[in-house]
């Protein structure tokens, strides 16, 4: 598996990844609706603009055969902080793929991106996502409601985090 930063060439792969895994993702987060797929080329272009502006950074986890296995995003980047979000395709769950991909993005966040803190949220019923975050050093800080769903909020202070997660390999 390799991590790639989102580019224009990924448009169809991302749209297909989201389409194929739509029902799988809807178990944990609100469905994006049909318009998301119909308007995806414009959405993809907007993501690339945000990435170019430095407000968001989008990463794709690509299997050795070129299959898109997951996504790890850093969004709302400002004042040395960002929100981390991730999703792994149905066929790649339960294999440590998300844990490894999140670890790689934490290393980038603490190193090349020079961020100081990451925030994350996970639906309270999504034990897998909670475990990925905890394995990567995040601390559960509170339970709240996001988009009408009960969620756990997590924080990771990045001072020394890159070295710590690298030591977990």
Rosetta constraint file for C-alpha pairs under 8 A:
AtomPair CA 1 CA 61 HARMONIC 6.53 0.50
AtomPair CA 1 CA 62 HARMONIC 5.52 0.50
AtomPair CA 1 CA 63 HARMONIC 4.48 0.50
AtomPair CA 1 CA 64 HARMONIC 5.54 0.50
AtomPair CA 2 CA 61 HARMONIC 5.72 0.50
AtomPair CA 2 CA 62 HARMONIC 5.34 0.50
AtomPair CA 2 CA 63 HARMONIC 6.60 0.50
AtomPair CA 2 CA 64 HARMONIC 7.45 0.50
AtomPair CA 3 CA 59 HARMONIC 6.39 0.50
AtomPair CA 3 CA 60 HARMONIC 5.59 0.50
AtomPair CA 3 CA 61 HARMONIC 4.70 0.50
AtomPair CA 3 CA 62 HARMONIC 6.27 0.50
AtomPair CA 3 CA 101 HARMONIC 7.25 0.50
AtomPair CA 3 CA 104 HARMONIC 7.82 0.50
AtomPair CA 4 CA 59 HARMONIC 5.53 0.50
AtomPair CA 4 CA 60 HARMONIC 5.13 0.50
AtomPair CA 4 CA 61 HARMONIC 6.45 0.50
AtomPair CA 4 CA 62 HARMONIC 7.23 0.50
AtomPair CA 5 CA 57 HARMONIC 7.59 0.50
AtomPair CA 5 CA 58 HARMONIC 5.88 0.50
AtomPair CA 5 CA 59 HARMONIC 4.48 0.50
AtomPair CA 5 CA 60 HARMONIC 6.13 0.50
AtomPair CA 6 CA 10 HARMONIC 6.46 0.50
AtomPair CA 6 CA 48 HARMONIC 7.31 0.50
AtomPair CA 6 CA 57 HARMONIC 7.97 0.50
AtomPair CA 6 CA 58 HARMONIC 5.43 0.50
AtomPair CA 6 CA 59 HARMONIC 5.57 0.50
AtomPair CA 6 CA 60 HARMONIC 6.35 0.50
AtomPair CA 7 CA 11 HARMONIC 7.61 0.50
AtomPair CA 7 CA 48 HARMONIC 6.83 0.50
AtomPair CA 8 CA 44 HARMONIC 7.61 0.50
AtomPair CA 8 CA 45 HARMONIC 7.45 0.50
AtomPair CA 8 CA 48 HARMONIC 7.37 0.50
AtomPair CA 10 CA 14 HARMONIC 5.99 0.50
AtomPair CA 11 CA 15 HARMONIC 6.27 0.50
AtomPair CA 11 CA 41 HARMONIC 6.84 0.50
AtomPair CA 11 CA 44 HARMONIC 6.36 0.50
AtomPair CA 12 CA 16 HARMONIC 6.01 0.50
AtomPair CA 13 CA 17 HARMONIC 6.02 0.50
AtomPair CA 13 CA 68 HARMONIC 6.72 0.50
AtomPair CA 14 CA 18 HARMONIC 6.14 0.50
AtomPair CA 14 CA 68 HARMONIC 7.35 0.50
AtomPair CA 15 CA 19 HARMONIC 6.12 0.50
AtomPair CA 15 CA 37 HARMONIC 6.76 0.50
AtomPair CA 15 CA 40 HARMONIC 6.81 0.50
AtomPair CA 16 CA 20 HARMONIC 5.96 0.50
AtomPair CA 17 CA 21 HARMONIC 6.11 0.50
AtomPair CA 17 CA 68 HARMONIC 6.57 0.50
AtomPair CA 17 CA 69 HARMONIC 7.88 0.50
AtomPair CA 17 CA 89 HARMONIC 7.27 0.50
AtomPair CA 18 CA 22 HARMONIC 5.58 0.50
AtomPair CA 19 CA 37 HARMONIC 7.47 0.50
AtomPair CA 21 CA 25 HARMONIC 6.11 0.50
AtomPair CA 21 CA 89 HARMONIC 5.96 0.50
AtomPair CA 21 CA 90 HARMONIC 6.36 0.50
AtomPair CA 22 CA 26 HARMONIC 6.13 0.50
AtomPair CA 22 CA 31 HARMONIC 7.34 0.50
AtomPair CA 23 CA 27 HARMONIC 6.72 0.50
AtomPair CA 24 CA 28 HARMONIC 7.84 0.50
AtomPair CA 24 CA 89 HARMONIC 7.78 0.50
AtomPair CA 24 CA 90 HARMONIC 6.30 0.50
AtomPair CA 25 CA 29 HARMONIC 6.18 0.50
AtomPair CA 25 CA 31 HARMONIC 7.51 0.50
AtomPair CA 25 CA 87 HARMONIC 7.76 0.50
AtomPair CA 26 CA 30 HARMONIC 5.63 0.50
AtomPair CA 26 CA 31 HARMONIC 5.07 0.50
AtomPair CA 28 CA 123 HARMONIC 6.26 0.50
AtomPair CA 28 CA 125 HARMONIC 7.67 0.50
AtomPair CA 28 CA 126 HARMONIC 6.55 0.50
AtomPair CA 29 CA 123 HARMONIC 7.45 0.50
AtomPair CA 30 CA 147 HARMONIC 7.55 0.50
AtomPair CA 32 CA 36 HARMONIC 5.91 0.50
AtomPair CA 33 CA 37 HARMONIC 7.65 0.50
AtomPair CA 34 CA 38 HARMONIC 6.44 0.50
AtomPair CA 35 CA 39 HARMONIC 5.76 0.50
AtomPair CA 35 CA 40 HARMONIC 7.95 0.50
AtomPair CA 36 CA 40 HARMONIC 5.64 0.50
AtomPair CA 36 CA 43 HARMONIC 7.86 0.50
AtomPair CA 39 CA 43 HARMONIC 6.40 0.50
AtomPair CA 40 CA 44 HARMONIC 5.90 0.50
AtomPair CA 41 CA 45 HARMONIC 6.30 0.50
AtomPair CA 42 CA 46 HARMONIC 6.25 0.50
AtomPair CA 43 CA 47 HARMONIC 6.24 0.50
AtomPair CA 44 CA 48 HARMONIC 6.35 0.50
AtomPair CA 45 CA 49 HARMONIC 6.33 0.50
AtomPair CA 46 CA 50 HARMONIC 6.26 0.50
AtomPair CA 47 CA 51 HARMONIC 6.15 0.50
AtomPair CA 47 CA 56 HARMONIC 7.80 0.50
AtomPair CA 47 CA 58 HARMONIC 7.88 0.50
AtomPair CA 48 CA 52 HARMONIC 6.10 0.50
AtomPair CA 49 CA 53 HARMONIC 6.16 0.50
AtomPair CA 50 CA 54 HARMONIC 6.19 0.50
AtomPair CA 50 CA 55 HARMONIC 5.55 0.50
AtomPair CA 50 CA 56 HARMONIC 5.57 0.50
AtomPair CA 50 CA 57 HARMONIC 7.70 0.50
AtomPair CA 51 CA 55 HARMONIC 6.15 0.50
AtomPair CA 51 CA 56 HARMONIC 4.95 0.50
AtomPair CA 51 CA 57 HARMONIC 5.12 0.50
AtomPair CA 51 CA 58 HARMONIC 7.07 0.50
AtomPair CA 54 CA 77 HARMONIC 7.29 0.50
AtomPair CA 55 CA 75 HARMONIC 6.50 0.50
AtomPair CA 55 CA 76 HARMONIC 5.69 0.50
AtomPair CA 55 CA 77 HARMONIC 4.90 0.50
AtomPair CA 55 CA 78 HARMONIC 7.07 0.50
AtomPair CA 56 CA 73 HARMONIC 7.40 0.50
AtomPair CA 56 CA 74 HARMONIC 5.57 0.50
AtomPair CA 56 CA 75 HARMONIC 4.27 0.50
AtomPair CA 56 CA 76 HARMONIC 5.91 0.50
AtomPair CA 56 CA 77 HARMONIC 5.92 0.50
AtomPair CA 57 CA 73 HARMONIC 5.80 0.50
AtomPair CA 57 CA 74 HARMONIC 5.07 0.50
AtomPair CA 57 CA 75 HARMONIC 6.34 0.50
AtomPair CA 58 CA 71 HARMONIC 7.38 0.50
AtomPair CA 58 CA 72 HARMONIC 6.36 0.50
AtomPair CA 58 CA 73 HARMONIC 4.51 0.50
AtomPair CA 58 CA 74 HARMONIC 6.38 0.50
AtomPair CA 59 CA 71 HARMONIC 5.67 0.50
AtomPair CA 59 CA 72 HARMONIC 5.11 0.50
AtomPair CA 59 CA 73 HARMONIC 5.78 0.50
AtomPair CA 59 CA 105 HARMONIC 7.97 0.50
AtomPair CA 60 CA 68 HARMONIC 6.93 0.50
AtomPair CA 60 CA 69 HARMONIC 7.63 0.50
AtomPair CA 60 CA 70 HARMONIC 5.88 0.50
AtomPair CA 60 CA 71 HARMONIC 4.54 0.50
AtomPair CA 60 CA 72 HARMONIC 6.35 0.50
AtomPair CA 61 CA 68 HARMONIC 6.03 0.50
AtomPair CA 61 CA 69 HARMONIC 5.42 0.50
AtomPair CA 61 CA 70 HARMONIC 4.91 0.50
AtomPair CA 61 CA 71 HARMONIC 5.83 0.50
AtomPair CA 61 CA 72 HARMONIC 7.63 0.50
AtomPair CA 61 CA 101 HARMONIC 6.81 0.50
AtomPair CA 62 CA 66 HARMONIC 5.69 0.50
AtomPair CA 62 CA 67 HARMONIC 5.59 0.50
AtomPair CA 62 CA 68 HARMONIC 4.59 0.50
AtomPair CA 62 CA 69 HARMONIC 5.50 0.50
AtomPair CA 62 CA 70 HARMONIC 7.17 0.50
AtomPair CA 63 CA 67 HARMONIC 5.12 0.50
AtomPair CA 63 CA 68 HARMONIC 6.25 0.50
AtomPair CA 63 CA 69 HARMONIC 6.13 0.50
AtomPair CA 69 CA 88 HARMONIC 5.88 0.50
AtomPair CA 69 CA 89 HARMONIC 5.46 0.50
AtomPair CA 69 CA 91 HARMONIC 7.89 0.50
AtomPair CA 69 CA 92 HARMONIC 6.30 0.50
AtomPair CA 70 CA 86 HARMONIC 7.35 0.50
AtomPair CA 70 CA 87 HARMONIC 5.52 0.50
AtomPair CA 70 CA 88 HARMONIC 4.05 0.50
AtomPair CA 70 CA 89 HARMONIC 5.69 0.50
AtomPair CA 70 CA 98 HARMONIC 7.54 0.50
AtomPair CA 71 CA 86 HARMONIC 5.42 0.50
AtomPair CA 71 CA 87 HARMONIC 5.41 0.50
AtomPair CA 71 CA 88 HARMONIC 6.45 0.50
AtomPair CA 72 CA 84 HARMONIC 7.10 0.50
AtomPair CA 72 CA 85 HARMONIC 5.74 0.50
AtomPair CA 72 CA 86 HARMONIC 4.25 0.50
AtomPair CA 72 CA 87 HARMONIC 6.69 0.50
AtomPair CA 72 CA 101 HARMONIC 7.04 0.50
AtomPair CA 72 CA 102 HARMONIC 6.64 0.50
AtomPair CA 72 CA 105 HARMONIC 7.23 0.50
AtomPair CA 73 CA 83 HARMONIC 7.90 0.50
AtomPair CA 73 CA 84 HARMONIC 5.63 0.50
AtomPair CA 73 CA 85 HARMONIC 5.18 0.50
AtomPair CA 73 CA 86 HARMONIC 6.16 0.50
AtomPair CA 74 CA 82 HARMONIC 5.73 0.50
AtomPair CA 74 CA 83 HARMONIC 5.44 0.50
AtomPair CA 74 CA 84 HARMONIC 4.68 0.50
AtomPair CA 74 CA 85 HARMONIC 6.55 0.50
AtomPair CA 75 CA 82 HARMONIC 5.59 0.50
AtomPair CA 75 CA 83 HARMONIC 5.20 0.50
AtomPair CA 75 CA 84 HARMONIC 6.56 0.50
AtomPair CA 75 CA 85 HARMONIC 7.84 0.50
AtomPair CA 76 CA 81 HARMONIC 7.89 0.50
AtomPair CA 76 CA 82 HARMONIC 5.45 0.50
AtomPair CA 76 CA 83 HARMONIC 6.22 0.50
AtomPair CA 77 CA 81 HARMONIC 5.62 0.50
AtomPair CA 77 CA 82 HARMONIC 4.39 0.50
AtomPair CA 77 CA 83 HARMONIC 7.23 0.50
AtomPair CA 78 CA 82 HARMONIC 6.60 0.50
AtomPair CA 80 CA 114 HARMONIC 7.08 0.50
AtomPair CA 80 CA 115 HARMONIC 4.49 0.50
AtomPair CA 80 CA 116 HARMONIC 5.12 0.50
AtomPair CA 80 CA 117 HARMONIC 6.58 0.50
AtomPair CA 81 CA 115 HARMONIC 5.72 0.50
AtomPair CA 81 CA 116 HARMONIC 5.86 0.50
AtomPair CA 81 CA 117 HARMONIC 4.80 0.50
AtomPair CA 81 CA 118 HARMONIC 5.67 0.50
AtomPair CA 81 CA 119 HARMONIC 7.65 0.50
AtomPair CA 82 CA 115 HARMONIC 7.53 0.50
AtomPair CA 82 CA 117 HARMONIC 6.75 0.50
AtomPair CA 82 CA 118 HARMONIC 5.12 0.50
AtomPair CA 82 CA 119 HARMONIC 6.26 0.50
AtomPair CA 83 CA 118 HARMONIC 5.55 0.50
AtomPair CA 83 CA 119 HARMONIC 4.57 0.50
AtomPair CA 83 CA 120 HARMONIC 5.53 0.50
AtomPair CA 84 CA 118 HARMONIC 6.31 0.50
AtomPair CA 84 CA 119 HARMONIC 5.97 0.50
AtomPair CA 84 CA 120 HARMONIC 5.16 0.50
AtomPair CA 85 CA 120 HARMONIC 6.36 0.50
AtomPair CA 85 CA 121 HARMONIC 7.56 0.50
AtomPair CA 86 CA 98 HARMONIC 7.56 0.50
AtomPair CA 86 CA 102 HARMONIC 7.54 0.50
AtomPair CA 87 CA 98 HARMONIC 7.41 0.50
AtomPair CA 88 CA 92 HARMONIC 6.32 0.50
AtomPair CA 88 CA 93 HARMONIC 6.38 0.50
AtomPair CA 88 CA 97 HARMONIC 7.55 0.50
AtomPair CA 88 CA 98 HARMONIC 6.28 0.50
AtomPair CA 89 CA 93 HARMONIC 6.65 0.50
AtomPair CA 92 CA 97 HARMONIC 6.67 0.50
AtomPair CA 93 CA 97 HARMONIC 6.94 0.50
AtomPair CA 93 CA 98 HARMONIC 7.56 0.50
AtomPair CA 94 CA 128 HARMONIC 7.97 0.50
AtomPair CA 96 CA 100 HARMONIC 6.20 0.50
AtomPair CA 97 CA 101 HARMONIC 6.14 0.50
AtomPair CA 98 CA 102 HARMONIC 5.97 0.50
AtomPair CA 98 CA 132 HARMONIC 6.66 0.50
AtomPair CA 99 CA 103 HARMONIC 6.13 0.50
AtomPair CA 99 CA 132 HARMONIC 5.00 0.50
AtomPair CA 99 CA 133 HARMONIC 7.59 0.50
AtomPair CA 99 CA 135 HARMONIC 7.21 0.50
AtomPair CA 99 CA 136 HARMONIC 7.06 0.50
AtomPair CA 100 CA 104 HARMONIC 6.26 0.50
AtomPair CA 101 CA 105 HARMONIC 6.38 0.50
AtomPair CA 102 CA 106 HARMONIC 6.12 0.50
AtomPair CA 102 CA 132 HARMONIC 7.70 0.50
AtomPair CA 102 CA 133 HARMONIC 7.95 0.50
AtomPair CA 102 CA 136 HARMONIC 7.37 0.50
AtomPair CA 103 CA 107 HARMONIC 6.31 0.50
AtomPair CA 103 CA 136 HARMONIC 6.20 0.50
AtomPair CA 103 CA 165 HARMONIC 6.35 0.50
AtomPair CA 103 CA 166 HARMONIC 7.76 0.50
AtomPair CA 104 CA 108 HARMONIC 6.42 0.50
AtomPair CA 105 CA 109 HARMONIC 5.98 0.50
AtomPair CA 106 CA 110 HARMONIC 6.07 0.50
AtomPair CA 106 CA 158 HARMONIC 7.92 0.50
AtomPair CA 106 CA 161 HARMONIC 7.46 0.50
AtomPair CA 106 CA 162 HARMONIC 6.49 0.50
AtomPair CA 106 CA 165 HARMONIC 7.95 0.50
AtomPair CA 107 CA 111 HARMONIC 5.86 0.50
AtomPair CA 107 CA 161 HARMONIC 7.44 0.50
AtomPair CA 107 CA 162 HARMONIC 4.62 0.50
AtomPair CA 107 CA 163 HARMONIC 7.94 0.50
AtomPair CA 107 CA 165 HARMONIC 7.56 0.50
AtomPair CA 107 CA 166 HARMONIC 7.66 0.50
AtomPair CA 108 CA 112 HARMONIC 5.23 0.50
AtomPair CA 108 CA 113 HARMONIC 5.90 0.50
AtomPair CA 108 CA 114 HARMONIC 7.97 0.50
AtomPair CA 108 CA 162 HARMONIC 7.93 0.50
AtomPair CA 109 CA 113 HARMONIC 4.73 0.50
AtomPair CA 109 CA 114 HARMONIC 5.91 0.50
AtomPair CA 109 CA 115 HARMONIC 5.31 0.50
AtomPair CA 109 CA 116 HARMONIC 7.91 0.50
AtomPair CA 109 CA 158 HARMONIC 7.90 0.50
AtomPair CA 110 CA 114 HARMONIC 5.21 0.50
AtomPair CA 110 CA 115 HARMONIC 5.36 0.50
AtomPair CA 110 CA 116 HARMONIC 6.63 0.50
AtomPair CA 110 CA 158 HARMONIC 5.65 0.50
AtomPair CA 110 CA 159 HARMONIC 7.40 0.50
AtomPair CA 110 CA 160 HARMONIC 7.94 0.50
AtomPair CA 110 CA 161 HARMONIC 6.81 0.50
AtomPair CA 110 CA 162 HARMONIC 5.75 0.50
AtomPair CA 111 CA 115 HARMONIC 7.61 0.50
AtomPair CA 111 CA 162 HARMONIC 7.05 0.50
AtomPair CA 115 CA 158 HARMONIC 7.06 0.50
AtomPair CA 116 CA 157 HARMONIC 6.11 0.50
AtomPair CA 116 CA 158 HARMONIC 4.97 0.50
AtomPair CA 116 CA 159 HARMONIC 6.48 0.50
AtomPair CA 117 CA 155 HARMONIC 7.14 0.50
AtomPair CA 117 CA 156 HARMONIC 5.63 0.50
AtomPair CA 117 CA 157 HARMONIC 4.50 0.50
AtomPair CA 117 CA 158 HARMONIC 5.29 0.50
AtomPair CA 118 CA 155 HARMONIC 5.78 0.50
AtomPair CA 118 CA 156 HARMONIC 5.11 0.50
AtomPair CA 118 CA 157 HARMONIC 6.55 0.50
AtomPair CA 118 CA 158 HARMONIC 7.32 0.50
AtomPair CA 119 CA 153 HARMONIC 7.33 0.50
AtomPair CA 119 CA 154 HARMONIC 5.66 0.50
AtomPair CA 119 CA 155 HARMONIC 4.64 0.50
AtomPair CA 119 CA 156 HARMONIC 6.46 0.50
AtomPair CA 120 CA 153 HARMONIC 5.87 0.50
AtomPair CA 120 CA 154 HARMONIC 5.06 0.50
AtomPair CA 120 CA 155 HARMONIC 6.47 0.50
AtomPair CA 121 CA 151 HARMONIC 6.25 0.50
AtomPair CA 121 CA 152 HARMONIC 5.54 0.50
AtomPair CA 121 CA 153 HARMONIC 4.52 0.50
AtomPair CA 121 CA 154 HARMONIC 6.04 0.50
AtomPair CA 122 CA 126 HARMONIC 6.47 0.50
AtomPair CA 122 CA 129 HARMONIC 6.26 0.50
AtomPair CA 122 CA 130 HARMONIC 6.26 0.50
AtomPair CA 122 CA 151 HARMONIC 5.31 0.50
AtomPair CA 122 CA 152 HARMONIC 5.36 0.50
AtomPair CA 122 CA 153 HARMONIC 6.75 0.50
AtomPair CA 123 CA 149 HARMONIC 6.78 0.50
AtomPair CA 123 CA 150 HARMONIC 5.92 0.50
AtomPair CA 123 CA 151 HARMONIC 4.22 0.50
AtomPair CA 123 CA 152 HARMONIC 6.25 0.50
AtomPair CA 124 CA 130 HARMONIC 7.91 0.50
AtomPair CA 124 CA 143 HARMONIC 8.00 0.50
AtomPair CA 124 CA 150 HARMONIC 5.89 0.50
AtomPair CA 124 CA 151 HARMONIC 4.89 0.50
AtomPair CA 124 CA 152 HARMONIC 5.72 0.50
AtomPair CA 126 CA 130 HARMONIC 6.43 0.50
AtomPair CA 127 CA 131 HARMONIC 6.07 0.50
AtomPair CA 128 CA 132 HARMONIC 6.24 0.50
AtomPair CA 129 CA 133 HARMONIC 6.29 0.50
AtomPair CA 130 CA 134 HARMONIC 6.21 0.50
AtomPair CA 131 CA 135 HARMONIC 5.90 0.50
AtomPair CA 132 CA 136 HARMONIC 6.33 0.50
AtomPair CA 133 CA 137 HARMONIC 6.59 0.50
AtomPair CA 133 CA 138 HARMONIC 5.31 0.50
AtomPair CA 133 CA 139 HARMONIC 7.93 0.50
AtomPair CA 133 CA 154 HARMONIC 7.70 0.50
AtomPair CA 134 CA 138 HARMONIC 4.97 0.50
AtomPair CA 134 CA 139 HARMONIC 6.48 0.50
AtomPair CA 134 CA 140 HARMONIC 7.76 0.50
AtomPair CA 136 CA 165 HARMONIC 6.28 0.50
AtomPair CA 137 CA 156 HARMONIC 6.47 0.50
AtomPair CA 137 CA 161 HARMONIC 7.65 0.50
AtomPair CA 137 CA 165 HARMONIC 7.42 0.50
AtomPair CA 138 CA 154 HARMONIC 5.85 0.50
AtomPair CA 138 CA 155 HARMONIC 5.36 0.50
AtomPair CA 138 CA 156 HARMONIC 4.57 0.50
AtomPair CA 138 CA 157 HARMONIC 7.96 0.50
AtomPair CA 139 CA 154 HARMONIC 5.24 0.50
AtomPair CA 139 CA 155 HARMONIC 5.33 0.50
AtomPair CA 139 CA 156 HARMONIC 6.31 0.50
AtomPair CA 140 CA 152 HARMONIC 6.77 0.50
AtomPair CA 140 CA 153 HARMONIC 5.90 0.50
AtomPair CA 140 CA 154 HARMONIC 4.43 0.50
AtomPair CA 140 CA 155 HARMONIC 6.72 0.50
AtomPair CA 141 CA 152 HARMONIC 7.46 0.50
AtomPair CA 141 CA 153 HARMONIC 5.66 0.50
AtomPair CA 141 CA 154 HARMONIC 5.39 0.50
AtomPair CA 141 CA 155 HARMONIC 6.82 0.50
AtomPair CA 142 CA 152 HARMONIC 5.81 0.50
AtomPair CA 142 CA 153 HARMONIC 5.36 0.50
AtomPair CA 142 CA 154 HARMONIC 7.36 0.50
AtomPair CA 143 CA 150 HARMONIC 6.98 0.50
AtomPair CA 143 CA 151 HARMONIC 5.58 0.50
AtomPair CA 143 CA 152 HARMONIC 4.44 0.50
AtomPair CA 143 CA 153 HARMONIC 6.08 0.50
AtomPair CA 144 CA 150 HARMONIC 5.74 0.50
AtomPair CA 144 CA 151 HARMONIC 5.34 0.50
AtomPair CA 144 CA 152 HARMONIC 6.35 0.50
AtomPair CA 144 CA 153 HARMONIC 7.31 0.50
AtomPair CA 145 CA 149 HARMONIC 5.21 0.50
AtomPair CA 145 CA 150 HARMONIC 4.42 0.50
AtomPair CA 145 CA 151 HARMONIC 5.56 0.50
AtomPair CA 146 CA 150 HARMONIC 6.45 0.50
AtomPair CA 146 CA 151 HARMONIC 6.41 0.50
AtomPair CA 157 CA 161 HARMONIC 7.08 0.50
AtomPair CA 158 CA 162 HARMONIC 7.02 0.50
AtomPair CA 160 CA 164 HARMONIC 6.28 0.50
AtomPair CA 161 CA 165 HARMONIC 6.03 0.50
AtomPair CA 162 CA 166 HARMONIC 6.02 0.50
AtomPair CA 163 CA 167 HARMONIC 6.17 0.50
AtomPair CA 164 CA 168 HARMONIC 6.71 0.50
AtomPair CA 165 CA 169 HARMONIC 7.16 0.50
